[in-house]
């Protein structure tokens, strides 16, 4: 009876872990088909001039002054500190690359329009 209880508990733990990993992967799956240049252009057209950053154990906002990071200036992609699968690790590896390329296009817009990154408030 004790062994049966241990097996049931173990299976339920694996099931929860699998569900959490699936949720984390689903939250980032959009990155597989995202185009940072097109996304930046659409954001600019809609008046959203925020940059992209990645937040997990640390905060990364490529091409953006660290002292100016705030939620109204940066749109964060949340990644997990605990990677539970290859799929999740792959998606999390794409996030900073997407952020860099998106921010590159946004930086070009700021430069072309003589805007200061620190002066923007959404």
Secondary structure, DSSP 4 states (H G I P E B T S, - for coil): -HHHHHHHHHHHHHHHHHHHHHHHHHHHGGGGS--HHHHHHHHHHTT---EEEEESSSEE-TTS-GGG--TTTEEEEE--SS--SHHHHHHHHHHHHHHHHHHHHHHHHHHHTT--GGG---
